[in-house]
Amino acid sequence: MTNTATTLTEAEVRQMVDVWYRALDIHVPLEEFLAMVADEGIEFRFPEVTVTDKAGLTQWYNRVINTFFDEVHETKELAISTAGDQAEVKILTLWQASVWNPPAPKSERIAFNARQTWKVRRSPTTGKPVVTTYIVDSFEPVGGTGALPVKEM
């Protein structure tokens, strides 16, 4: 385990961002996804819902992995400010995915530019960086993409 008093480095946070988006792209098991999130005191503001606990985040994740496929997150801009065991992250990500809306004969490719602000801190239990706050500041369609399709779970 890493020393919990150690300052978070920009390199650690940058690696965590890469791992985060890769996990979303390949739909890792729920436990793997939740391990990258603080255990308490979280806030996740997505375009379609705000969640403040891991139960809500579990519902969101299950809905997302059962709605979207062939996902690709491409980081366009990344700015990291560290202070002790915490960091603020500003990100512009191009998110692309496919979605199928039955009974449509084909899936549809969608794309959005998402500006986000994250707060990351070092976990007191694992010593690894974890997300405490994840705010989608803007979510703009790219190309002919319409509104974000939201399915109920």
C-alpha positions in Angstrom: 0.0 0.0 0.0 1.2 3.5 -0.8 1.8 5.9 2.1 -1.5 7.8 2.5 0.4 11.0 3.4 2.2 11.1 0.1 1.3 13.9 -2.3 -0.7 12.9 -5.3 1.4 13.5 -8.4 0.2 14.6 -11.8 1.5 11.4 -13.3 -0.7 9.3 -10.9 -3.8 11.3 -11.7 -3.1 11.2 -15.4 -2.8 7.4 -15.2 -6.0 7.2 -13.2 -7.9 9.2 -15.9 -6.6 6.8 -18.6 -7.6 3.7 -16.5 -11.0 5.3 -15.8 -11.9 5.8 -19.4 -10.5 2.5 -20.5 -12.7 0.8 -17.8 -15.8 2.6 -19.1 -14.9 1.6 -22.7 -14.6 -2.1 -22.0 -17.3 -2.3 -19.3 -15.2 -3.6 -16.5 -17.0 -5.5 -13.7 -18.9 -3.2 -11.3 -16.5 -3.9 -8.4 -13.6 -2.8 -10.5 -15.4 0.4 -11.5 -16.5 1.2 -7.9 -12.9 0.7 -6.6 -11.9 3.9 -8.4 -14.5 5.9 -6.4 -14.2 7.2 -2.9 -16.3 5.2 -0.3 -18.2 8.2 0.9 -18.8 11.9 0.3 -19.2 11.5 -3.4 -21.0 13.6 -6.0 -21.5 12.6 -9.6 -23.4 15.0 -11.9 -24.1 13.4 -15.2 -26.3 14.9 -17.9 -29.2 12.7 -17.0 -28.8 12.2 -13.2 -27.0 13.2 -10.1 -25.9 10.6 -7.6 -24.3 11.0 -4.2 -23.7 7.4 -3.1 -22.4 4.1 -4.5 -25.9 2.7 -4.7 -26.9 5.4 -7.1 -23.6 5.1 -9.0 -24.2 1.3 -9.3 -27.6 2.0 -10.9 -26.0 4.5 -13.3 -23.2 2.2 -14.3 -25.5 -0.8 -14.9 -27.8 1.4 -17.1 -24.8 2.7 -19.1 -23.2 -0.7 -19.8 -26.6 -2.0 -20.8 -27.4 0.9 -23.1 -24.1 1.8 -24.9 -21.6 -0.3 -26.7 -18.4 0.1 -28.8 -17.6 3.1 -26.5 -14.5 5.2 -27.1 -13.5 8.0 -24.7 -10.8 10.2 -26.2 -9.2 12.8 -24.0 -8.8 16.1 -25.9 -7.7 18.4 -23.1 -6.4 17.5 -19.6 -5.4 19.9 -16.8 -4.4 18.6 -13.4 -3.8 20.7 -10.3 -2.5 18.8 -7.2 -2.5 20.0 -3.6 -1.3 17.4 -1.0 -3.3 14.2 -1.3 -6.0 15.8 -3.5 -6.3 17.0 -7.1 -8.6 18.9 -9.4 -8.9 17.7 -12.9 -10.4 19.6 -15.9 -11.1 17.4 -18.9 -12.5 17.7 -22.4 -13.4 14.2 -23.7 -14.9 13.2 -26.9 -17.2 10.3 -26.1 -18.5 8.1 -28.9 -20.8 5.1 -28.5 -23.3 2.9 -30.3 -26.8 2.5 -29.1 -29.7 0.3 -30.4 -33.2 1.5 -29.9 -35.6 -1.4 -30.6 -37.2 -2.1 -33.0 -34.8 0.0 -35.2 -33.1 -2.2 -37.8 -29.6 -0.8 -37.0 -27.7 0.7 -34.2 -26.9 4.4 -34.2 -23.5 6.0 -33.6 -23.5 9.0 -31.2 -20.8 11.4 -30.2 -20.6 14.1 -27.5 -17.9 16.5 -26.3 -18.0 16.4 -22.5 -16.3 19.0 -20.4 -15.8 17.7 -16.9 -14.4 18.7 -13.5 -13.2 16.0 -11.2 -11.9 16.0 -7.6 -9.6 13.2 -6.8 -8.0 12.2 -3.5 -5.8 9.5 -2.2 -7.8 6.7 -0.7 -7.0 6.2 3.0 -7.5 2.5 2.7 -5.8 1.6 -0.6 -3.4 4.6 -1.1 -4.6 4.9 -4.7 -6.3 7.9 -6.3 -10.1 7.8 -6.2 -12.8 10.1 -7.6 -14.8 12.0 -5.1 -16.5 14.5 -7.4 -17.3 14.1 -11.1 -19.2 17.0 -12.7 -20.2 17.1 -16.3 -19.9 20.9 -16.9 -21.1 20.7 -20.5 -22.3 17.9 -22.9 -22.4 19.0 -26.5 -23.5 16.7 -29.4 -21.0 16.3 -32.3 -22.1 15.9 -35.9 -25.7 14.7 -36.4 -26.0 13.3 -32.9 -29.3 14.3 -31.2 -30.2 14.1 -27.5 -28.6 11.5 -25.2 -30.8 8.4 -25.2 -31.6 7.4 -21.6 -33.1 4.0 -20.9 -34.7 3.1 -17.6 -33.3 0.2 -15.7 
